[in-house]
Amino acid sequence: MSTTPTMEDWHAHYDGGRDFRPLTDTEKAVLGERLALPDDARDARALDVACGTGELARLLAGAGYRVDAVDWAEAAVERASAAPSDAIDHHRLDVTAGDLASLAPVGGAALAALRGGCLTAASVHAALDETTERLTVYAVVLDPAGGEPLRTVTTGPAAEPASVGHEAGEQLLAVGTARLLGARP
């Protein structure tokens, strides 16, 4: 039996009015410094994966980016879209298995972000198989330049989640994620 939340679980989460902890003032200040665009920046694009209700997308748009905000939960996208912005396009999409073509504008994204301030777009899901006591981590990292996404699957003992997570990170680096980590406008 898997304990990984499904798309329907996330829809119910957001449809029920729930959300996550908002960004703190400190996080906003740090992100504002790190994401500041040069004065001569033109058409800087950002990708916000797992955008939820759109707080980070709005922050990115406020910093001058054109943002593609993505979530797989219909209610999350509906709530994020309720605060319209000409600088944000909202997409309901599963980045782990869906067609990413709608997220590949000419020139690709200059910056990709995931809640928590990461500068790469990633989707990481862990599934626990209680029968075999194995933990499987599915990870996808999008290429801000519009190239093929990097995908890995890592499985290990459920009793050692840190080890399984570390191995997932190592696998992502091995398949080329390091070249994406420094993506900046």
Phi, psi and omega in degrees: 000130180268141177254012179287128178299142180266173176303320180294323177299315180292323176301312180298321178304307183285325179295331178279006178085003181279163181208193175244173179303130178290160176298140177280165177300322179296314179299318179298318180295315180296314179297320179301320178292314185287334185258003181302134179271145173297155182302329183267011181294137179232135173053042177290128181248147177228151178238121178252105182269139184060053188291343181057230182274006168094014182300312181292322177300317178295322177297316179296317179297320178295335179274359176106003180275151165269122192245134165260113181257122189237135170210154180266351180269121182304316182294328177295313181296320178298316181292319179296322181287344182293339175253080188296147177212136177294343183266359184234129170251126181262140181226134170264112188202140173267104184289346180282336183217350186280175177280117185268006184301326181291348181257013184243071178293165178306126180089347178071181179274143177276338182213139173234143185224150174231142179317130184114355174089009178294148180260019170231154177270125181219151171231121181234124179232136178247138178237131179255122174262104184292335180292314183263354183056042178244143177250130178242130179249121176257127182227140176227133174237125180276146176273115180300341179275000177093005178287183180298140176291152177263129184232138175221157174228127181233133180234142179198182182296134179298335180286351182234060185298325180296320179295318180295318178297319178298316179298321177299317177298318178297318179297319178298318177296320182295328181272004172113011182297331183304324180291340179271339188295332182266010183299120181223154178294000000 
